[in-house]
């Protein structure tokens, strides 16, 4: 019974989160209104880039980056990854 309760609680916590839909062309104001956890990582005269990190329990599967030009969403991606180790040849 304890395992069943734990499984039900886990399923409820995972599936209760409603997915957000983002449309290319949506306004930056609307994006910020629905995403209070969005972190502004870069800003210039007409460009803004936000990051939203996804955390499920204690596991972090990654971040998504949202690019706005002149206040409109133009691109969504997972950013560029850097290698953990760089091996240099000294010969």
Secondary structure as GFF3:
##gff-version 3
##sequence-region A 1 91
A	DSSP	alpha_helix	2	15	.	.	.	ID=ss1
A	DSSP	alpha_helix	28	34	.	.	.	ID=ss2
A	DSSP	beta_strand	39	43	.	.	.	ID=ss3
A	DSSP	beta_strand	47	56	.	.	.	ID=ss4
A	DSSP	beta_strand	59	69	.	.	.	ID=ss5
A	DSSP	beta_strand	72	77	.	.	.	ID=ss6
###
